[in-house]
Amino acid sequence: MNDSTYSTKYALIYTILVALVLLAPLFYYYTYMKHIHSIQNELFLKEKSLLIVKAMQDYNQEEDFFEYPRYKTFTSGLYDESFKPIFSLLDYKLKYFKDGYHIDGNNAYIIVKLPNRRYFGAKYLVVKNTISFAVVYEKILIILFAIVVFVFILSVFFLRSFAKPFQKMNKQLDNFIKDSMHEINTPLSIINVNIDLYNRKNEENKYMQRMKAATKVLSNIYDDMDYLIKHERLEYKKHEINIKEFLQERVDYFSEVARMKEIVIQTSLQDCKTVYMNDKQLQRVIDNNISNAIKYSYENSSIDIALYIKDERCHLSFKDYGVGIKKTEKIFSRYYREDTSKGGFGIGLNIVKTIINKENIDLIIESEPKVGTLFLYIFPSNSHKSL
């Protein structure tokens, strides 16, 4: 995950948390604004009821008829003591019959008590309109949106500012690793060549075997560091790989390293399938698993490596009998080492996780402390072809 993605991700998480915290005060603000809006509507209906009463007061009894006031923004009607309509423009059946202001869903109305027998025998005047809280909802959404945007921008800014010292430190560390690799590669190659030349001319001895095993361990660490530095800018082309032959070759390569601890690598390799992926990436997966199995196995034990087909998918497993893993959820974090006494940089399994995620390879881990660990890789059915 690059720095930009990291800051954006955590800024988004922080923004969501802040928004959730603000939901309570926003809810109270929303309730308050609805109450204010309702009061404003009540005042509006009272004002209109006064207009109707005034119009009835101004009516001259000598006129032939009274033209009842009609308005677009509200409707009204006159009712007797039993709330039977004398004259009504309402298309709504009243739910509440007590004088005062009432709200029923989106319907709001006010009941005004009239003097007895003064206005066409009516006892009550009802003035109604439709109340909408859309304005309140709009204000709440605008406020929430403004807060979210402001907090998100502020979070990204501060996270990136806080991350600058760590970015600088990581860059220095990367440069140090690059320089170190250049310095390590040449002497490592010279040692390997001279050991091979010595073994050709002389009989093998345990000292040379130990040196050879040590250089292979160093080579595996070197390959991990090289991949870690280059994988983001290089394109790893895929091709068909005979996984059985490839796996056997890597087992043979690490056999000397295993013998250093009197560990026997036992294999059960079926004619699986050809896997379609990059050979360097497949090597990183296999090498890190074999290397870790050797590193964390007890002396005079064994490592079981199996390759087989199940449910038309290629299965590759590595089982050791060693110290086991206490926190399997952390082992893929970069630079994490559960047992610092075993050495290493804590980058191998992080590389493995990156590769298998990209290739859609499933991983199952079973581990018990002081008993051993099983890593099972299940390749996708579309990643291989039959031999």
C-alpha positions as CSV (number, residue, x, y, z in Angstrom):
1,M,0.0,0.0,0.0
2,N,1.5,3.3,-1.1
3,D,1.5,6.4,1.1
4,S,-1.3,8.1,-0.8
5,T,-3.6,5.1,-0.5
6,Y,-2.7,4.7,3.1
7,S,-3.5,8.3,4.1
8,T,-6.8,8.2,2.0
9,K,-7.9,5.0,3.6
10,Y,-7.3,6.1,7.2
11,A,-8.7,9.6,6.5
12,L,-11.9,7.9,5.2
13,I,-12.1,5.7,8.3
14,Y,-11.5,8.7,10.6
15,T,-14.2,10.7,8.7
16,I,-16.8,7.9,9.1
17,L,-16.0,7.7,12.9
18,V,-16.4,11.5,13.2
19,A,-19.6,11.4,11.2
20,L,-21.0,8.7,13.5
21,V,-20.1,10.7,16.6
22,L,-21.8,13.7,15.1
23,L,-25.0,11.8,14.4
24,A,-26.4,12.3,18.0
25,P,-26.1,16.2,18.0
26,L,-27.3,16.3,14.4
27,F,-30.3,14.2,15.4
28,Y,-31.1,16.7,18.2
29,Y,-30.6,19.6,15.8
30,Y,-32.9,17.9,13.3
31,T,-35.6,17.5,16.0
32,Y,-35.2,21.1,17.0
33,M,-35.4,22.3,13.4
34,K,-38.6,20.3,12.9
35,H,-40.1,21.8,16.0
36,I,-39.2,25.3,14.8
37,H,-40.6,24.5,11.3
38,S,-43.8,23.2,12.9
39,I,-44.2,26.4,15.0
40,Q,-43.7,28.5,11.9
41,N,-46.4,26.6,10.2
42,E,-48.7,26.9,13.2
43,L,-48.3,30.7,13.1
44,F,-49.0,30.7,9.4
45,L,-52.3,28.8,9.9
46,K,-53.3,31.1,12.8
47,E,-52.6,34.1,10.6
48,K,-54.8,32.6,7.8
49,S,-57.6,31.7,10.2
50,L,-57.7,35.4,11.3
51,L,-58.0,36.4,7.6
52,I,-61.1,34.1,7.2
53,V,-62.6,35.3,10.5
54,K,-62.1,38.9,9.4
55,A,-63.7,38.1,6.0
56,M,-66.8,36.7,7.8
57,Q,-66.9,39.7,10.1
58,D,-66.9,42.0,7.2
59,Y,-69.8,40.2,5.6
60,N,-72.9,42.3,5.2
61,Q,-76.0,40.4,6.2
62,E,-78.0,42.3,3.5
63,E,-75.9,40.8,0.7
64,D,-77.5,37.8,-1.1
65,F,-74.6,35.4,-0.5
66,F,-71.2,35.2,1.2
67,E,-68.2,34.2,-0.9
68,Y,-66.1,32.0,1.3
69,P,-62.4,32.8,1.0
70,R,-60.3,30.3,-1.0
71,Y,-56.5,30.1,-1.1
72,K,-54.0,28.0,-2.9
73,T,-51.6,27.4,0.0
74,F,-54.3,26.1,2.5
75,T,-57.9,24.9,2.8
76,S,-60.5,25.5,5.4
77,G,-64.0,24.7,6.6
78,L,-66.7,25.6,9.1
79,Y,-68.0,22.9,11.5
80,D,-70.8,22.7,14.0
81,E,-70.5,21.5,17.6
82,S,-70.4,17.8,16.5
83,F,-67.7,18.6,14.0
84,K,-70.1,18.0,11.1
85,P,-69.2,20.3,8.2
86,I,-71.4,23.3,7.6
87,F,-69.2,24.3,4.7
88,S,-65.8,22.8,4.0
89,L,-63.2,22.8,1.3
90,L,-61.2,20.1,3.1
91,D,-60.6,16.7,1.4
92,Y,-59.3,15.3,4.7
93,K,-61.1,13.5,7.5
94,L,-60.2,15.1,10.8
95,K,-58.4,12.9,13.3
96,Y,-58.3,15.3,16.3
97,F,-61.3,17.3,17.4
98,K,-59.8,19.6,20.1
99,D,-59.2,23.2,19.4
100,G,-55.5,24.0,18.8
101,Y,-52.8,22.9,16.4
102,H,-52.5,19.3,15.2
103,I,-50.2,17.3,13.0
104,D,-51.1,14.0,11.4
105,G,-48.3,12.8,9.1
106,N,-47.9,15.5,6.4
107,N,-51.3,17.0,7.3
108,A,-51.3,20.0,9.6
109,Y,-54.4,21.9,10.8
110,I,-55.6,24.3,13.4
111,I,-59.0,24.2,15.0
112,V,-60.3,27.7,16.1
113,K,-63.3,27.9,18.4
114,L,-65.8,30.5,17.2
115,P,-68.4,32.5,19.1
116,N,-71.8,30.7,19.3
117,R,-74.1,31.3,16.4
118,R,-72.1,34.2,15.1
119,Y,-70.7,32.9,11.8
120,F,-73.4,30.9,9.9
121,G,-74.1,28.7,13.0
122,A,-70.5,27.4,12.9
123,K,-68.8,26.4,16.2
124,Y,-65.3,25.7,14.8
125,L,-63.1,26.9,12.0
126,V,-60.6,24.4,10.6
127,V,-57.6,25.7,8.6
128,K,-55.4,23.0,7.0
129,N,-52.3,22.7,4.8
130,T,-49.6,20.1,4.0
131,I,-46.5,20.4,6.0
132,S,-43.2,19.4,4.5
133,F,-39.8,19.0,6.3
134,A,-37.9,18.8,3.1
135,V,-36.2,22.1,3.9
136,V,-35.0,20.7,7.3
137,Y,-33.7,17.5,5.6
138,E,-31.9,19.6,3.0
139,K,-30.2,21.7,5.7
140,I,-29.2,18.6,7.7
141,L,-27.7,16.9,4.6
142,I,-25.8,20.1,3.6
143,I,-24.4,20.4,7.1
144,L,-23.4,16.7,7.3
145,F,-21.8,16.8,3.8
146,A,-19.9,20.0,4.7
147,I,-18.6,18.4,7.9
148,V,-17.6,15.1,6.2
149,V,-15.8,16.9,3.4
150,F,-14.0,19.3,5.8
151,V,-13.0,16.4,8.2
152,F,-11.8,14.2,5.3
153,I,-9.7,17.0,3.7
154,L,-8.3,17.9,7.2
155,S,-7.6,14.2,8.0
156,V,-5.7,13.6,4.7
157,F,-3.7,16.8,5.2
158,F,-2.6,15.9,8.8
159,L,-2.0,12.2,8.0
160,R,0.2,13.1,5.1
161,S,2.0,15.7,7.2
162,F,2.6,13.2,10.0
163,A,3.7,10.6,7.5
164,K,6.5,12.7,6.0
165,P,9.1,11.8,8.6
166,F,8.3,8.1,8.3
167,Q,8.4,8.4,4.5
168,K,11.8,10.0,4.7
169,M,12.9,7.2,7.1
170,N,11.5,4.5,4.8
171,K,13.2,6.0,1.8
172,Q,16.6,6.1,3.6
173,L,16.0,2.5,4.7
174,D,15.2,1.5,1.1
175,N,18.4,3.3,-0.1
176,F,20.4,1.5,2.6
177,I,19.0,-1.9,1.5
178,K,19.8,-1.1,-2.2
179,D,23.3,-0.2,-1.3
180,S,23.7,-3.2,0.9
181,M,22.5,-5.5,-1.7
182,H,25.1,-4.3,-4.2
183,E,27.7,-4.8,-1.6
184,I,26.4,-8.3,-0.7
185,N,25.8,-9.7,-4.2
186,T,29.5,-9.6,-5.4
187,P,31.1,-11.4,-2.4
188,L,28.2,-13.9,-2.2
189,S,28.7,-14.8,-5.8
190,I,32.5,-15.2,-5.3
191,I,31.9,-17.5,-2.3
192,N,29.5,-19.7,-4.2
193,V,31.8,-20.0,-7.2
194,N,34.8,-20.8,-5.1
195,I,32.9,-23.4,-3.1
196,D,31.7,-25.1,-6.3
197,L,35.3,-25.1,-7.7
198,Y,36.7,-26.5,-4.5
199,N,34.1,-29.3,-4.4
200,R,35.0,-30.3,-8.0
201,K,38.6,-30.7,-7.2
202,N,38.4,-32.1,-3.7
203,E,36.2,-34.4,-1.7
204,E,33.2,-32.9,0.0
205,N,33.6,-32.2,3.7
206,K,31.1,-31.0,6.3
207,Y,32.7,-27.5,6.6
208,M,32.2,-26.8,2.9
209,Q,28.7,-28.2,3.1
210,R,27.9,-25.8,6.0
211,M,29.4,-22.8,4.0
212,K,27.3,-23.8,1.0
213,A,24.1,-24.1,3.1
214,A,24.9,-20.7,4.7
215,T,25.3,-19.0,1.3
216,K,22.0,-20.5,0.1
217,V,20.2,-19.0,3.2
218,L,21.9,-15.6,2.3
219,S,20.9,-16.0,-1.3
220,N,17.2,-16.5,-0.3
221,I,17.3,-13.4,1.8
222,Y,19.0,-11.5,-1.0
223,D,16.3,-12.6,-3.5
224,D,13.6,-11.5,-1.1
225,M,15.1,-8.1,-0.7
226,D,15.7,-7.8,-4.5
227,Y,12.1,-8.7,-5.2
228,L,10.8,-6.3,-2.5
229,I,12.7,-3.4,-4.1
230,K,11.9,-4.1,-7.7
231,H,8.4,-5.7,-7.8
232,E,6.5,-2.4,-8.1
233,R,8.4,-1.2,-11.1
234,L,8.9,-4.5,-13.0
235,E,6.4,-6.4,-15.0
236,Y,6.5,-10.1,-14.2
237,K,5.5,-12.0,-17.3
238,K,3.6,-15.2,-16.8
239,H,4.1,-18.5,-18.6
240,E,3.3,-22.2,-18.1
241,I,5.4,-23.9,-15.4
242,N,5.6,-27.6,-14.7
243,I,5.1,-27.1,-10.9
244,K,6.2,-30.6,-10.0
245,E,9.6,-30.3,-11.7
246,F,10.0,-26.7,-10.4
247,L,9.2,-27.7,-6.8
248,Q,11.6,-30.7,-6.9
249,E,14.3,-28.4,-8.1
250,R,13.8,-26.0,-5.1
251,V,13.6,-28.9,-2.7
252,D,17.0,-30.2,-4.0
253,Y,18.4,-26.7,-3.6
254,F,17.4,-26.5,0.1
255,S,18.4,-30.1,1.0
256,E,21.9,-28.9,2.1
257,V,20.3,-26.3,4.3
258,A,18.0,-28.9,5.9
259,R,20.9,-31.3,6.5
260,M,22.5,-28.6,8.7
261,K,19.8,-29.2,11.3
262,E,19.5,-32.9,10.6
263,I,16.1,-32.3,9.0
264,V,14.7,-34.6,6.3
265,I,12.6,-33.1,3.6
266,Q,9.9,-35.7,2.6
267,T,8.0,-35.1,-0.6
268,S,4.9,-36.6,-2.1
269,L,4.6,-34.9,-5.5
270,Q,1.9,-36.0,-7.9
271,D,1.8,-35.1,-11.6
272,C,-0.3,-32.0,-10.9
273,K,-0.6,-29.4,-13.6
274,T,1.3,-26.6,-15.2
275,V,0.7,-23.4,-13.4
276,Y,0.4,-20.2,-15.3
277,M,2.4,-17.6,-13.4
278,N,5.8,-15.9,-13.2
279,D,8.6,-18.3,-12.3
280,K,10.3,-15.7,-10.0
281,Q,7.1,-15.1,-8.1
282,L,6.4,-18.9,-7.8
283,Q,10.0,-19.3,-6.6
284,R,9.5,-16.7,-3.9
285,V,6.4,-18.5,-2.6
286,I,8.1,-21.9,-2.6
287,D,11.5,-20.8,-1.3
288,N,10.1,-18.8,1.6
289,N,7.9,-21.7,2.7
290,I,10.8,-24.2,2.6
291,S,13.2,-21.7,4.2
292,N,10.7,-21.0,7.1
293,A,9.9,-24.6,7.6
294,I,13.6,-25.4,8.0
295,K,14.2,-22.3,10.2
296,Y,11.3,-23.1,12.6
297,S,11.5,-26.9,12.7
298,Y,13.1,-28.7,15.6
299,E,16.4,-30.5,14.9
300,N,16.2,-34.1,13.8
301,S,12.7,-33.7,12.6
302,S,11.2,-33.7,9.1
303,I,9.3,-31.4,6.6
304,D,6.5,-32.8,4.5
305,I,5.9,-31.2,1.1
306,A,2.9,-32.4,-0.9
307,L,1.6,-31.6,-4.3
308,Y,-1.7,-33.0,-5.5
309,I,-5.0,-32.3,-7.3
310,K,-8.3,-32.0,-5.4
311,D,-11.6,-30.7,-6.8
312,E,-9.7,-30.0,-10.1
313,R,-7.4,-27.5,-8.3
314,C,-3.7,-27.8,-7.6
315,H,-2.9,-28.1,-3.9
316,L,0.6,-27.4,-2.5
317,S,1.3,-27.9,1.2
318,F,4.3,-27.4,3.5
319,K,4.2,-29.1,6.9
320,D,6.9,-28.7,9.6
321,Y,7.2,-30.2,13.1
322,G,8.5,-27.2,15.0
323,V,7.8,-24.2,17.2
324,G,4.5,-23.4,15.6
325,I,2.8,-19.9,15.3
326,K,1.0,-18.1,18.0
327,K,-0.4,-15.2,16.0
328,T,-1.1,-16.4,12.5
329,E,-2.9,-13.1,11.7
330,K,0.3,-11.1,12.1
331,I,2.8,-13.2,10.3
332,F,2.2,-11.5,6.9
333,S,2.9,-8.0,8.2
334,R,6.1,-6.6,6.8
335,Y,9.1,-6.8,9.3
336,Y,7.0,-8.8,11.8
337,R,9.0,-11.6,13.4
338,E,7.3,-13.8,16.0
339,D,10.7,-15.2,17.1
340,T,13.4,-12.7,16.8
341,S,16.1,-15.2,17.8
342,K,15.7,-17.0,14.5
343,G,17.0,-14.1,12.5
344,G,15.7,-12.8,9.2
345,F,14.0,-9.5,8.3
346,G,10.4,-10.5,8.4
347,I,9.7,-9.8,4.7
348,G,9.4,-13.3,3.3
349,L,5.8,-14.0,4.1
350,N,4.8,-10.5,3.3
351,I,6.1,-11.0,-0.2
352,V,4.3,-14.4,-0.3
353,K,1.0,-12.8,0.7
354,T,1.3,-10.1,-1.9
355,I,1.9,-12.6,-4.7
356,I,-0.9,-15.1,-3.7
357,N,-3.4,-12.2,-3.4
358,K,-2.5,-11.0,-6.9
359,E,-2.7,-14.6,-8.3
360,N,-5.9,-15.4,-6.4
361,I,-4.3,-18.3,-4.6
362,D,-6.1,-19.5,-1.5
363,L,-4.1,-20.1,1.7
364,I,-5.1,-22.2,4.7
365,I,-2.9,-22.1,7.8
366,E,-3.0,-24.7,10.6
367,S,-0.6,-24.2,13.5
368,E,-0.2,-25.4,17.0
369,P,2.6,-24.0,19.2
370,K,5.4,-26.5,19.9
371,V,3.8,-29.0,17.5
372,G,4.2,-27.6,14.0
373,T,2.6,-25.7,11.2
374,L,0.9,-26.4,7.9
375,F,0.7,-24.0,5.0
376,L,-1.7,-25.1,2.2
377,Y,-1.8,-23.2,-1.1
378,I,-4.8,-23.9,-3.4
379,F,-4.2,-22.6,-6.9
380,P,-7.2,-21.3,-8.9
381,S,-8.7,-23.7,-11.4
382,N,-8.1,-21.2,-14.3
383,S,-4.4,-20.8,-13.5
384,H,-3.3,-24.2,-14.8
385,K,-3.5,-26.6,-17.6
386,S,-3.3,-30.4,-17.7
387,L,0.0,-32.0,-18.6
